[in-house]
Amino acid sequence: MEFKNITYNDSGDRSVNHKNESLIETEVYKKQENKKYEDEKKLYSKEEVNEILKDSIENMLIKLEKVINEKYQCYNIQAVYNKAISNWNEVLCDIKYNKSFLTLKLSNDYICDSENKISSIYITLLSNGKGVFTECIQRIKQEYEFISRALAHLPVNETELYFKVCEESKIIDCIVAEVKKIIQKA
């Protein structure tokens, strides 16, 4: 084995070089992570945000229809599902059994169709005209904001944003429970 004479300055320089390399690697890693995070950001127009929200609600209605059909296929339940939302004040679903009925409604905080003024959307379940529950879907959250009223930043998981306050499975479960109640009362 051959030993090389290393002076204090040589080892100090190597140590400094090693530290510099580590700092550079750390900075490169941070830049890569920041770029990765920046790449995950998405910009949407306000119209696109509205379409994403409408799609989420329409998909929930498709799931609801499937669940109702599977669980209550042997009952004479009449149901109409609105799977093409055109504004924020609509009936999403009507379910009738004998003389009882359930209505799932979509409304907004301004009771208007001016999408620029709406900040919250509400889904309300009515049983024979009486409110069972109302869930609020906040559209403007801290996760994103509109820039000059044209663009919005959304988190990667869009459904997480729209269903932060209300979970689609919770809504479906509540509706199924109400259908069960009206069947048992008949």
N, C-alpha and C positions, 0 to 999 in steps of 0.2 A: 504494500500500500504506500502510495506516495502522498505525503502531506505537503500542501502548498502553504507558503507563508502568507497569511492574511493579516494585513495591518488593520488598525482600528478604523482608519478612513475608508478602506475598501469595504469592510463589513457595514459601516455606517451608510456608505453610498448604496450598497445593495439593499439595506433595510429601507432607505428612503425610496429607492426605485420600486421596491415591493409595495410600499405604502401607496406610492403614486399609481401603480398598476391597479391596486385594489380600489382606490378612489375612482379611477377612470372606469373600471368595470362596474362599480356601483352606480356611477352617473349614467353609463350606457344602459344598465338595467332599468334605472328609474325612467329614462327617456323612453325605453321600449314599453314599459308599463303605462306611462302617460299616453303614449301613442295608441296603445291598445285600448285604453279607456276612451280616448278621443274618438277612435274608430267605432266604438260601441254607441256613441251618442248619435242620435238620429234627429234630423230636423224635418218637421211636418208642417204643411200649411194648416190653417184652421179647418179648412174643408176636409183634409185628410184625417185630422184628429176626430172630427165628427163622424166620418165614415168608419173609423176604427171602433169608436164607441157603439155606433149602430150595429156593426158586424158582431161585436161582443154580445149585445143584447139579443140579436137575431139568433146567434148560435146557442144562447141560453134557452131560447124558446124551442129550438129544435130538440135540445136535450130534454126539456120539460115534456114535450109532446111524446117523445120516446118512452119516458118514465111512466107517464099517465097511461099510455096505450098498453105497456107491459103489465102494470099493476092492476089496472081496472078494465081489462079487455072483456071480461064476462059481464060487466054492468052496461047498461044502456046510457052511457055518458056521451053527451054531445059537446064537442069542443071545437072552437075556431081559434086558430093561431095566426097572428099577424107577423109574418116572417119577412116583411118588407117595410121597414120603418121609413116614413117620409118626413115626419116632423117630431118635435119633442112633446106633443100633446096627443097621444093616441091610446087606444085600447090595444094592449098587447095580446090578450087572451081572454076568451069567454068560455067558461066550463059550466054546463047545465046538467043537472040530474034531478029528475022529477020536477018539482017546482022550485028547487033551490038552485042558486047560481053563484059562481065565483067570477070576478072580473079582475084582471091584472092590468093596471093602467100605468102609462108613462106620462110624466108631467115635468115641468121645470119651475125654477124659482120665480120667474117673471111671468109665467103663464102667457108666453108669447112665442112667436116663431123666429124672432130676430136672434140668430145664433151668436151674434157678437155680444149680446147682453146676458146670455145665459152662463151662470157659473156652476150650477148644480142641477142634476137630473134626479128625479124621484121615481121609484117603482113602488106602487101602492097596490095591495091586495084587498079587495072588497068581497065580503061574503054577504049575499042578500042585501047589498047596499051599505053595509056597515064595514068600517075600516078594520082590518085584521092586523096589518103592519104596513109601515112605510119605510123604505130603505133609501138612503141618499147616496148617490154616486157623485163625489166631488170631481169636477173636471179640472179645476185650477188648483193645483197643489204646489208645495214647495219644490217638488222634483222637477218641475218645468215651469217656464213662464213664457208668455207670448212676447216676442220681440217686435216692436213696431206693429203690433196687431196682425202680423202675417205669419211668423214662424214660431214653432214651439219645440222645446227639447223634452223628449220623453225618455224614461228609463228603458232599459233593454226589454223588460217584460211588460208589455203594454197592458195586459189584462190585470196585472198587479196594480197598476195605476187606477184603472177604472173601477175595480172592485176592492179598493182598499177598505171602504166602510162596509160594503155588503158583499158577501161571497155568493157566487151563483149557486153553489150547492145548498147554502142556507135558504136561499129563496125557493129553490126547487123543493127542498124538504118541507118547508112551511106550506107550500101550495098542495103538495101531496097529503100532508096532514089535514088540511082543510077539506080536500076532496073526501078523505076517509070519514071526516066528521059529518059531512052532508049525506054520505051514503048510510052511515049508522043511524042518523036521525030519521031517514025515510022509512 
